[in-house]
Amino acid sequence: MIASSNMVIVATLLLLMSAASHVASFSHISSAGKRNCWLHSQATDLEMTNNGRSTTESPSFVIALTREEGKNGKLNKALQSNSNIKQIISSSSGSAMEVNEIPCIAHADGPDSDILGKTLSSSDFDYVAITSPEAAKVFATAWIDEGRPKVGSVAAVGKATQEALKTYGIDVAFVPSKATAATLVKELPTLEEATNEGRSTSLLYPASAKAQDTLQNGLEERGFIVTRLNTYDTVTATWTPEEESLAKSTTVACFASPSAVKAWVKNTAQLDCPRALAACIGETSFAACKKNGWKEEDIFYPEKPGIDGWAESVANALQCLAEDKC
């Protein structure tokens, strides 16, 4: 009887240890999918191994690049070469990074697109202010089509816009110390020639129809005469079922504009999934994320906008996930 009782006790202990081991293994997968409803929903289908990991487990860090199609290459390159991201991946046992292009916006003609060329050839401006690579493309195309008329000094909001203009042979006379419209407003000097002639400095602002009035209102408050033309528009991109699936598995979404933020919110509204962390190119996109429901601690952005700083913001978001603080 004693021997029989001992065998029952031993068998019971073995069953309990086996159950505890299974629970520990499953908890590892559930934790990895904390911000990823796709991973969480697939957890029961994962094949467990002795060390609690799955041979078919999806990457722990899934990053979405949301600029329009074909314009995500620079950020992708910066992510792949970022030393902090490499360190995070290597130190997170069993983790991997997946980067997906999921365009949130597309561009369309604005209400003033037809008159931009005529305005360039028939009017004189002291400055032309260009505030994005897309604005640079629209402006340069109209300028070339009109026969490359003489225009005023060109001010670019940042280095990326400056580089875009240079590809069309357009020299940039002014770039602010920080790539924001507010900084451009503060730092753009009035034209000495205009002052000597007793008139206000004039500026042409070819803009997105959805651009805020920060630049226009700020310069007018300083005494500039601003002519704003809404030369293009940003519209929400329509996602394919594949892109919806990729969005559902995203843990960090990268945003370069308020339009992209709004489009992400709109396109993910019907997807039953927790919201991804936000990695923003600058404070304007950061503010848009806050306005659209992100908690401040779930948004990451650099003090100075730019591709390298943006990649570092992604690294900070990944670090937050790796430490299970987000």
VOPAGU-2260 file (C-alpha; in pm, 1 decimal, decimal comma):
REM VOPAGU-2260
SITE   aa  ch    i         X         Y         Z
SITE  MET   A    0       0,0       0,0       0,0
SITE  ILE   A    1     282,4     239,5      88,1
SITE  ALA   A    2     461,4     167,6    -240,7
SITE  SER   A    3     137,4     217,6    -431,5
SITE  SER   A    4      72,3     551,9    -257,1
SITE  ASN   A    5     424,7     669,7    -336,9
SITE  MET   A    6     375,0     590,8    -706,4
SITE  VAL   A    7      52,9     795,3    -712,1
SITE  ILE   A    8     227,8    1090,6    -546,6
SITE  VAL   A    9     517,9    1075,3    -793,2
SITE  ALA   A   10     280,6    1058,0   -1091,2
SITE  THR   A   11      84,8    1355,7    -960,1
SITE  LEU   A   12     401,8    1562,5    -917,1
SITE  LEU   A   13     513,0    1482,1   -1271,0
SITE  LEU   A   14     178,0    1597,5   -1411,2
SITE  LEU   A   15     196,1    1924,8   -1216,0
SITE  MET   A   16     551,8    1993,6   -1336,0
SITE  SER   A   17     450,8    1927,3   -1695,2
SITE  ALA   A   18     154,4    2166,7   -1668,5
SITE  ALA   A   19     374,0    2438,6   -1515,2
SITE  SER   A   20     626,6    2400,5   -1797,9
SITE  HIS   A   21     351,9    2438,1   -2060,1
SITE  VAL   A   22     211,2    2751,8   -1891,4
SITE  ALA   A   23     559,6    2909,8   -1880,3
SITE  SER   A   24     613,0    2840,7   -2250,1
SITE  PHE   A   25     279,1    2988,3   -2352,1
SITE  SER   A   26     333,1    3297,7   -2132,8
SITE  HIS   A   27     649,1    3379,7   -2332,0
SITE  ILE   A   28     453,5    3396,2   -2657,0
SITE  SER   A   29     165,7    3596,8   -2508,8
SITE  SER   A   30     409,4    3853,8   -2367,6
SITE  ALA   A   31     579,8    3892,8   -2705,8
SITE  GLY   A   32     240,8    3962,4   -2861,8
SITE  LYS   A   33     134,1    4222,1   -2607,0
SITE  ARG   A   34     107,1    4497,7   -2871,0
SITE  ASN   A   35      47,8    4268,1   -3160,6
SITE  CYS   A   36    -298,7    4117,6   -3196,9
SITE  TRP   A   37    -185,4    3897,7   -3488,1
SITE  LEU   A   38      81,8    3730,9   -3277,7
SITE  HIS   A   39    -159,7    3693,3   -2986,0
SITE  SER   A   40    -432,8    3537,5   -3197,9
SITE  GLN   A   41    -187,3    3289,6   -3350,0
SITE  ALA   A   42     -35,5    3183,5   -3016,8
SITE  THR   A   43    -243,6    2866,8   -2987,3
SITE  ASP   A   44    -120,8    2750,5   -3329,8
SITE  LEU   A   45     248,6    2786,9   -3243,0
SITE  GLU   A   46     453,8    2473,3   -3215,8
SITE  MET   A   47     632,4    2475,7   -2879,5
SITE  THR   A   48     985,9    2347,5   -2827,8
SITE  ASN   A   49    1161,9    2240,1   -2509,3
SITE  ASN   A   50    1299,0    2589,4   -2441,8
SITE  GLY   A   51     956,3    2754,3   -2467,5
SITE  ARG   A   52    1015,1    2909,1   -2811,9
SITE  SER   A   53     842,5    2836,3   -3136,8
SITE  THR   A   54    1010,9    2734,1   -3457,3
SITE  THR   A   55     743,4    2933,7   -3645,7
SITE  GLU   A   56     725,5    3240,3   -3420,6
SITE  SER   A   57     685,1    3572,7   -3605,7
SITE  PRO   A   58     926,6    3865,9   -3555,5
SITE  SER   A   59     885,3    4046,5   -3221,5
SITE  PHE   A   60     945,1    4389,5   -3379,2
SITE  VAL   A   61     734,7    4474,6   -3683,2
SITE  ILE   A   62     782,9    4826,2   -3823,3
SITE  ALA   A   63     552,0    5001,4   -4068,8
SITE  LEU   A   64     683,2    5272,3   -4304,7
SITE  THR   A   65     385,9    5488,9   -4396,0
SITE  ARG   A   66     507,6    5746,2   -4645,3
SITE  GLU   A   67     364,6    5727,5   -4996,8
SITE  GLU   A   68     480,8    5438,8   -5211,3
SITE  GLY   A   69     844,4    5461,1   -5318,3
SITE  LYS   A   70     944,8    5725,3   -5061,5
SITE  ASN   A   71    1036,1    5502,6   -4768,5
SITE  GLY   A   72    1380,6    5394,7   -4887,7
SITE  LYS   A   73    1587,7    5644,5   -4687,8
SITE  LEU   A   74    1425,3    5558,0   -4356,9
SITE  ASN   A   75    1449,3    5187,0   -4427,9
SITE  LYS   A   76    1822,1    5223,4   -4497,7
SITE  ALA   A   77    1868,0    5424,3   -4177,6
SITE  LEU   A   78    1686,2    5158,8   -3974,9
SITE  GLN   A   79    1897,3    4876,8   -4115,0
SITE  SER   A   80    2221,8    5058,9   -4031,5
SITE  ASN   A   81    2124,0    5201,1   -3690,7
SITE  SER   A   82    2365,8    5064,7   -3429,6
SITE  ASN   A   83    2119,8    5096,7   -3141,3
SITE  ILE   A   84    1856,9    4895,6   -3328,4
SITE  LYS   A   85    2114,4    4625,8   -3403,3
SITE  GLN   A   86    2205,7    4613,2   -3034,4
SITE  ILE   A   87    1841,3    4586,1   -2927,2
SITE  ILE   A   88    1776,0    4300,0   -3169,6
SITE  SER   A   89    2089,5    4109,9   -3072,6
SITE  SER   A   90    2026,4    4148,5   -2698,9
SITE  SER   A   91    1659,2    4045,1   -2723,7
SITE  SER   A   92    1693,9    3668,5   -2733,9
SITE  GLY   A   93    1499,0    3509,9   -3017,4
SITE  SER   A   94    1380,0    3846,0   -3154,3
SITE  ALA   A   95    1390,8    3970,9   -3510,8
SITE  MET   A   96    1290,8    4289,0   -3693,9
SITE  GLU   A   97    1058,1    4306,4   -3993,1
SITE  VAL   A   98    1011,8    4629,0   -4190,2
SITE  ASN   A   99     703,6    4671,6   -4411,9
SITE  GLU   A  100     601,5    4951,0   -4645,7
SITE  ILE   A  101     235,6    5035,7   -4580,6
SITE  PRO   A  102     164,9    5369,5   -4756,7
SITE  CYS   A  103     -93,1    5574,9   -4570,0
SITE  ILE   A  104    -122,5    5866,1   -4812,0
SITE  ALA   A  105    -128,8    5935,4   -5182,5
SITE  HIS   A  106    -103,1    6268,6   -5361,5
SITE  ALA   A  107    -353,5    6436,6   -5590,0
SITE  ASP   A  108    -378,5    6773,6   -5766,2
SITE  GLY   A  109    -482,1    7065,0   -5548,0
SITE  PRO   A  110    -735,2    7332,3   -5644,3
SITE  ASP   A  111    -457,9    7575,9   -5746,2
SITE  SER   A  112    -237,0    7331,9   -5936,4
SITE  ASP   A  113    -342,6    7471,6   -6276,9
SITE  ILE   A  114    -239,2    7830,4   -6197,5
SITE  LEU   A  115     100,8    7764,1   -6038,6
SITE  GLY   A  116     292,2    7778,1   -6367,3
SITE  LYS   A  117     123,7    8099,5   -6482,6
SITE  THR   A  118     186,0    8256,6   -6142,7
SITE  LEU   A  119     557,5    8176,9   -6164,3
SITE  SER   A  120     592,0    8335,2   -6508,3
SITE  SER   A  121     374,1    8640,5   -6451,7
SITE  SER   A  122     448,4    8746,6   -6093,0
SITE  ASP   A  123     762,3    8850,4   -5906,3
SITE  PHE   A  124     826,5    8726,3   -5553,1
SITE  ASP   A  125    1117,7    8788,7   -5320,7
SITE  TYR   A  126    1094,3    8434,8   -5183,6
SITE  VAL   A  127     941,5    8099,3   -5265,4
SITE  ALA   A  128     890,7    7877,7   -4959,2
SITE  ILE   A  129     892,6    7499,9   -5012,7
SITE  THR   A  130     797,8    7286,2   -4713,2
SITE  SER   A  131     819,0    6921,9   -4826,7
SITE  PRO   A  132     977,5    6700,5   -5093,8
SITE  GLU   A  133     636,0    6661,7   -5257,9
SITE  ALA   A  134     591,6    7040,6   -5268,6
SITE  ALA   A  135     939,2    7058,2   -5425,0
SITE  LYS   A  136     834,6    6811,1   -5694,8
SITE  VAL   A  137     512,8    6998,2   -5774,6
SITE  PHE   A  138     687,4    7336,5   -5779,5
SITE  ALA   A  139     980,1    7215,2   -5990,4
SITE  THR   A  140     753,4    7043,3   -6243,3
SITE  ALA   A  141     548,7    7359,5   -6295,4
SITE  TRP   A  142     865,6    7570,5   -6314,7
SITE  ILE   A  143    1020,7    7343,9   -6580,5
SITE  ASP   A  144     696,4    7321,7   -6781,0
SITE  GLU   A  145     675,7    7702,1   -6780,8
SITE  GLY   A  146    1026,6    7735,3   -6929,1
SITE  ARG   A  147    1222,5    7787,5   -6605,1
SITE  PRO   A  148    1125,8    8152,1   -6541,4
SITE  LYS   A  149    1324,4    8358,8   -6295,9
SITE  VAL   A  150    1189,1    8319,6   -5943,6
SITE  GLY   A  151    1283,2    8469,6   -5609,8
SITE  SER   A  152    1517,6    8319,2   -5354,1
SITE  VAL   A  153    1403,7    7970,1   -5258,2
SITE  ALA   A  154    1365,7    7876,8   -4891,2
SITE  ALA   A  155    1342,4    7506,6   -4800,3
SITE  VAL   A  156    1204,3    7389,8   -4466,9
SITE  GLY   A  157    1475,9    7124,6   -4421,6
SITE  LYS   A  158    1755,6    6922,4   -4576,9
SITE  ALA   A  159    1529,4    6660,2   -4735,7
SITE  THR   A  160    1334,8    6932,0   -4915,9
SITE  GLN   A  161    1657,7    7105,7   -5012,3
SITE  GLU   A  162    1790,5    6782,5   -5163,7
SITE  ALA   A  163    1466,2    6729,7   -5354,8
SITE  LEU   A  164    1493,8    7078,6   -5506,7
SITE  LYS   A  165    1857,4    7025,4   -5602,3
SITE  THR   A  166    1763,5    6719,4   -5809,5
SITE  TYR   A  167    1570,2    6960,3   -6033,4
SITE  GLY   A  168    1856,6    7210,0   -6054,9
SITE  ILE   A  169    1701,4    7458,2   -5813,5
SITE  ASP   A  170    1940,3    7632,1   -5573,7
SITE  VAL   A  171    1823,3    7688,0   -5217,4
SITE  ALA   A  172    1910,0    8018,8   -5052,6
SITE  PHE   A  173    1779,9    7951,6   -4701,7
SITE  VAL   A  174    1725,6    7653,1   -4470,7
SITE  PRO   A  175    1623,0    7710,9   -4106,0
SITE  SER   A  176    1815,1    7560,2   -3814,0
SITE  LYS   A  177    1525,3    7324,6   -3742,0
SITE  ALA   A  178    1304,5    7164,3   -4005,7
SITE  THR   A  179     970,6    7307,8   -3895,4
SITE  ALA   A  180     744,0    7575,3   -4036,8
SITE  ALA   A  181     753,4    7759,8   -3704,0
SITE  THR   A  182    1134,4    7783,7   -3713,5
SITE  LEU   A  183    1129,6    7897,5   -4075,7
SITE  VAL   A  184     884,8    8172,6   -3974,5
SITE  LYS   A  185    1118,0    8293,0   -3698,6
SITE  GLU   A  186    1443,5    8278,0   -3894,4
SITE  LEU   A  187    1360,4    8376,1   -4252,6
SITE  PRO   A  188    1505,5    8728,5   -4296,5
SITE  THR   A  189    1315,8    9006,4   -4465,3
SITE  LEU   A  190    1469,2    9110,6   -4796,0
SITE  GLU   A  191    1692,2    9414,6   -4758,7
SITE  GLU   A  192    1606,3    9527,4   -5110,4
SITE  ALA   A  193    1236,5    9531,7   -5024,7
SITE  THR   A  194    1303,4    9731,4   -4709,5
SITE  ASN   A  195    1512,3    9985,2   -4901,7
SITE  GLU   A  196    1228,7   10021,7   -5150,8
SITE  GLY   A  197     981,2   10084,1   -4870,7
SITE  ARG   A  198     772,2    9772,1   -4934,9
SITE  SER   A  199     698,5    9442,1   -4765,2
SITE  THR   A  200     889,2    9124,8   -4849,4
SITE  SER   A  201     676,7    8906,2   -5076,2
SITE  LEU   A  202     665,2    8526,0   -5066,5
SITE  LEU   A  203     501,8    8254,0   -5273,7
SITE  TYR   A  204     392,6    7949,8   -5075,3
SITE  PRO   A  205     298,6    7646,4   -5292,7
SITE  ALA   A  206     140,6    7422,9   -5029,7
SITE  SER   A  207     -60,0    7113,7   -4963,9
SITE  ALA   A  208    -430,7    7184,0   -4936,0
SITE  LYS   A  209    -417,1    7022,2   -4591,9
SITE  ALA   A  210    -113,7    7214,7   -4466,1
SITE  GLN   A  211    -170,7    7415,7   -4150,7
SITE  ASP   A  212    -157,8    7797,0   -4155,8
SITE  THR   A  213     153,5    7815,2   -3935,4
SITE  LEU   A  214     388,2    7944,4   -4204,6
SITE  GLN   A  215     139,7    8172,7   -4376,1
SITE  ASN   A  216       3,9    8335,8   -4059,5
SITE  GLY   A  217     342,2    8359,7   -3891,7
SITE  LEU   A  218     508,4    8539,6   -4182,5
SITE  GLU   A  219     213,0    8772,2   -4231,2
SITE  GLU   A  220     237,9    8867,5   -3863,6
SITE  ARG   A  221     599,0    8963,9   -3933,8
SITE  GLY   A  222     490,2    9186,5   -4222,0
SITE  PHE   A  223     545,5    8956,0   -4519,3
SITE  ILE   A  224     298,2    8948,9   -4805,7
SITE  VAL   A  225     222,6    8578,2   -4856,1
SITE  THR   A  226      56,4    8428,4   -5161,7
SITE  ARG   A  227     -51,9    8075,1   -5080,7
SITE  LEU   A  228    -144,4    7833,7   -5359,9
SITE  ASN   A  229    -286,4    7493,0   -5266,5
SITE  THR   A  230    -105,4    7310,9   -5543,9
SITE  TYR   A  231    -150,1    6950,8   -5428,9
SITE  ASP   A  232    -353,4    6747,9   -5184,6
SITE  THR   A  233    -290,7    6444,0   -4966,7
SITE  VAL   A  234    -555,6    6171,9   -4963,2
SITE  THR   A  235    -585,6    5852,5   -4762,5
SITE  ALA   A  236    -438,7    5552,7   -4943,3
SITE  THR   A  237    -664,8    5251,7   -4989,1
SITE  TRP   A  238    -509,3    4941,7   -4834,1
SITE  THR   A  239    -514,6    4596,4   -4986,1
SITE  PRO   A  240    -607,0    4297,5   -4765,9
SITE  GLU   A  241    -235,0    4217,6   -4748,6
SITE  GLU   A  242    -154,9    4568,0   -4622,3
SITE  GLU   A  243    -432,1    4540,1   -4363,1
SITE  SER   A  244    -277,5    4216,0   -4241,1
SITE  LEU   A  245      63,6    4382,2   -4218,0
SITE  ALA   A  246     -86,7    4674,7   -4026,4
SITE  LYS   A  247    -244,8    4435,5   -3775,7
SITE  SER   A  248      95,1    4283,7   -3699,5
SITE  THR   A  249     271,2    4621,9   -3663,8
SITE  THR   A  250     432,4    4708,6   -3330,9
SITE  VAL   A  251     584,8    5044,9   -3437,0
SITE  ALA   A  252     434,5    5275,6   -3701,6
SITE  CYS   A  253     651,4    5552,1   -3850,5
SITE  PHE   A  254     484,7    5885,5   -3931,8
SITE  ALA   A  255     617,6    6187,0   -4124,1
SITE  SER   A  256     302,7    6400,4   -4136,0
SITE  PRO   A  257     -33,6    6458,5   -3966,9
SITE  SER   A  258    -200,3    6328,9   -4284,6
SITE  ALA   A  259     -26,3    5993,2   -4243,5
SITE  VAL   A  260    -133,9    5976,3   -3879,3
SITE  LYS   A  261    -497,4    6044,7   -3968,1
SITE  ALA   A  262    -487,3    5792,2   -4251,1
SITE  TRP   A  263    -345,3    5522,3   -4022,6
SITE  VAL   A  264    -621,2    5586,2   -3769,3
SITE  LYS   A  265    -886,5    5573,0   -4040,8
SITE  ASN   A  266    -753,8    5256,5   -4204,6
SITE  THR   A  267    -703,5    5068,6   -3876,8
SITE  ALA   A  268   -1034,7    5173,3   -3720,4
SITE  GLN   A  269   -1203,1    4845,9   -3820,2
SITE  LEU   A  270    -904,0    4625,9   -3737,1
SITE  ASP   A  271    -946,9    4456,8   -3400,5
SITE  CYS   A  272    -597,0    4520,2   -3272,8
SITE  PRO   A  273    -414,9    4733,1   -3008,9
SITE  ARG   A  274    -260,0    5051,9   -3141,4
SITE  ALA   A  275     106,8    5038,0   -3243,6
SITE  LEU   A  276     367,4    5264,7   -3089,6
SITE  ALA   A  277     430,9    5579,3   -3295,4
SITE  ALA   A  278     775,9    5687,0   -3415,8
SITE  CYS   A  279     749,9    6038,1   -3561,8
SITE  ILE   A  280     986,5    6241,7   -3776,0
SITE  GLY   A  281     923,7    6552,4   -3565,5
SITE  GLU   A  282     700,2    6740,2   -3324,5
SITE  THR   A  283     425,7    6815,9   -3579,6
SITE  SER   A  284     352,7    6444,8   -3628,4
SITE  PHE   A  285     393,0    6394,9   -3252,1
SITE  ALA   A  286     118,9    6651,6   -3189,1
SITE  ALA   A  287    -103,6    6480,6   -3447,7
SITE  CYS   A  288     -61,2    6146,3   -3270,5
SITE  LYS   A  289    -156,6    6300,7   -2935,7
SITE  LYS   A  290    -460,0    6461,7   -3096,6
SITE  ASN   A  291    -563,3    6126,7   -3243,9
SITE  GLY   A  292    -555,9    5931,4   -2921,1
SITE  TRP   A  293    -201,8    5805,6   -2862,0
SITE  LYS   A  294     -73,2    5827,4   -2507,1
SITE  GLU   A  295     229,0    6056,8   -2486,1
SITE  GLU   A  296     447,4    5776,4   -2350,3
SITE  ASP   A  297     367,9    5571,7   -2662,9
SITE  ILE   A  298     500,9    5837,8   -2902,4
SITE  PHE   A  299     867,9    5881,5   -2986,8
SITE  TYR   A  300    1021,9    6170,1   -3183,9
SITE  PRO   A  301    1358,2    6349,2   -3213,9
SITE  GLU   A  302    1422,7    6702,2   -3095,5
SITE  LYS   A  303    1551,7    6788,9   -3441,5
SITE  PRO   A  304    1360,8    6642,5   -3739,0
SITE  GLY   A  305    1549,2    6432,4   -3991,0
SITE  ILE   A  306    1597,2    6074,7   -4112,0
SITE  ASP   A  307    1870,1    5983,8   -3861,9
SITE  GLY   A  308    1675,2    6125,3   -3569,2
SITE  TRP   A  309    1364,5    5948,2   -3694,0
SITE  ALA   A  310    1549,6    5615,0   -3701,2
SITE  GLU   A  311    1669,7    5681,3   -3346,6
SITE  SER   A  312    1307,6    5736,7   -3241,4
SITE  VAL   A  313    1226,8    5392,2   -3380,4
SITE  ALA   A  314    1516,5    5254,5   -3175,1
SITE  ASN   A  315    1373,2    5417,0   -2862,5
SITE  ALA   A  316    1033,8    5260,5   -2933,3
SITE  LEU   A  317    1191,2    4917,5   -2982,0
SITE  GLN   A  318    1386,1    4957,6   -2658,3
SITE  CYS   A  319    1061,2    5036,3   -2477,9
SITE  LEU   A  320     907,6    4717,1   -2617,4
SITE  ALA   A  321    1214,1    4509,5   -2539,2
SITE  GLU   A  322    1207,2    4622,3   -2177,0
SITE  ASP   A  323     829,5    4560,2   -2162,3
SITE  LYS   A  324     768,4    4920,9   -2057,2
SITE  CYS   A  325     520,6    4997,6   -2337,4
